Amino acid sequence: MRRFNLLEYYPKSTGRGALRPAISDQHREVSRRFDFDYFDGDRKYGYGGYSYQPRFWTDTVKHITNYYSLDDASSVLDVGCAKGFILKDFQVLLPDATLAGVDVSEYAIAHAEPEVSDLVQVASATDLPFDDNSFELVLSINTVHNLVTVPPRREGSIETFSLYIVQAERRDALVAHLQENGVDAKIHNPIPLHLQAAAQSAKYTQIGLPKAELQAGRIITLPVHQFLKTEQLAYVTSVIDDFFLITEGHS
């Protein structure tokens, strides 16, 4: 896949992150609700105040527009648009273009920039409310990593794994992509225990275990052993990123 740095003109960090308070699992749990606490609450939960600043996206949007030769006849979808800051800058640059944005956060959509509030809606990247090929360009910035769930880590402990199992959207396609790129991804227990032949007489077969059945369609076992090198781990991550990355293509 051809790579393009969308954020070449995005302001670099000034080191403010070093002042961020220590983060616990409880903080992460609150953050993943993507509500007030994540966007406009205390810094320990997320942004610590998420407001429009032209210096963040104006030059980046110009960069994207020039790279893709966009004009007023173009159509752009921002997946993970939050409050619509990128769309706002696109609207200024290309006032007649077709623009749309989606985000899983009801809070962010409800507090979108007034200029683009009618262009955004609550929706997931895994279930877009648009037909295929509806847009010339689809952007997804700071969103893709939320499509893969890794095992939780406990504070004060060091984990060892006999299996490293993650959960991901579009699991079967991702496994095929990993294998095609030399990553030995597997699916352990694709059939939940209560649905296997040996458990057919158990009561769980009748009542069902919806969470187990959901996870059975999402789990992937990634390589994990003591001989893996840092660059190999980075390669696995990059292959997963490439699968979900939306910088060129259609929705």
Protein Blocks (a to p, Z undefined) as FASTA:
>chain_A
ZZddfklmgccdehlmmmpccddfklmmmmmnopmklmmmcfklmnopaaddfklmmmmm
mmmmmmnopafkbccddehklnommmmmmmmmmmmbccddddfblklmmmgcfklmmmgc
cddfklccbdehkbfbdcdehklmmmpccddddehiacddfbdcdddehklmmmmmmmmn
opacddehkbcfklgmklmmpmklmnopaklmmmmmmgccddddfkbcfklmmmmmmmmm
mmmpcfbccZZ
